[in-house]
Amino acid sequence: MAEPRWVGVFRVEGIRRDHNGACELRIGDSLGVDGLAYFPPGVQVPPVGEGSKQYTPFDGPWYRYEFVADYID
């Protein structure tokens, strides 16, 4: 995605899709979160402390995510 675009009420700065059907929409800090993620039924949500993002339930299969500030890859 070259330029940010509006998807509904969200200004999306980037989209990432996984092979398992999961999808992340990077929305910046416009709502106090870094993005929204969709995990289809049967796809495991990464547990807290695993990876650079922390996922919080939002609505059904949708989750909010925030980047973990002290994560070192």
Secondary structure as UniProt FT lines:
FT   STRAND          5..7
FT   TURN            8..9
FT   STRAND          10..12
FT   STRAND          14..17
FT   TURN            19..20
FT   STRAND          23..26
FT   TURN            28..31
FT   STRAND          35..38
FT   TURN            41..42
FT   TURN            48..49
FT   STRAND          53..59
FT   TURN            60..61
FT   STRAND          62..67
FT   TURN            69..70
//
